[in-house]
């Protein structure tokens, strides 16, 4: 396997787990909420925050946008999609805020125009959502930017992942094991896919979690995930599709703490006697016993 550089961080072999707070659309269309979530991620010790970017009338059909769907922005699904979508002004605020607090940010573009939009902000990496894994045109457009790529693999077969990796190539690529249910149940997580995918593809593999708890995401890091991504929110009871599968401020802080504790505790695998054990040896071992 290998490493890739995201901003000033190396991600991959023998590197500290890269922890991403997925804001996505949990800002509910309010840039001030987005800033609060960035502050939550910063306080928790996350390495980066991530958003989503869509050209709404390209990603969704007019039929889909016209469907009735009561929401805070109006009576249709289109009202919701447009209401949740940040544009130039909001992303300029987000970019300025992240720069001011030294927080790395990037996004998942769902169409080619969104890639071009994000290029204007010089984001250091692109995340490809699981829903876009089979979109060859989008994959090629993102690869043409020359930026590192994080590819989520939810709701995808090995054959589909094989093809996506063939399209993208393995250079500067991280795969993310994930299950695209919101929230995911524990029997759906299949965490042993993380080392299996690392062996199959020979690239760094991370984990994007949609479960409600914390321990399984820590287990993902223990199984070798080079990157762990979780959605965050200020309140899981808020209106919106992703809040229930998100971590609140205390939850994301605990996740970062526990992953860092695991990294501190895992050691190098070489069995040794530590200096602080010698007084215990002297105190507890029987005199003359074979060592």
C-alpha angles and dihedrals in degrees: 000000000000146000133257128203119236109182105311094337131094113217123196136033115043092344129128112270111269106229118203125192107211109214092168107154095334088110085078090218095303118117091200089059088050090054091049090053091049087053090050090053091047093050091048092054098247118164097222146354125227134208135183126240127197138169091223100207091048098047095043130045120238088246091057093046092051095055115117112256121154110222140146091273100050145300101296139066088242091058088055096047094048091043093055095046118101117210136191098301094049094045091049087056091047092048093049092047094048091048091050093053094035095242119150114230136185139155148219109249113206097194141023095260089055090054089053090047092053092047086070088066096047093231109191099228141011125230116207112208120229089246089061098048092102095045100104095180091055092045092053092046091052093045089052090065089069091227124134114265133218110198121197115211105196118143088011133124124222088253091057092045091047089055094047091050089049090052094046101035122222099267114113091355130140120185119210121210110215143150114227100221121111107242100009119214118232095248088059097055099083093188093180086074086078097072090033091057092045089055094044098049104025093223131109112280126204137178132245108195128204097172121115098236137068110222096071092055088052088049088054089059090047089053090056107273106161091197131029121196127188132172114245133204138170090232128012090209093062120118112268142084100260104041096087091058093047136094121241120224095275091047097052090046091053091047093053091045094051095046090050090049089052090051090051093047102043095077124183100293095249111126111229142156111248123223091243090058095063096078088049091052090051092048102043110027117090114250111256094015115144113262 
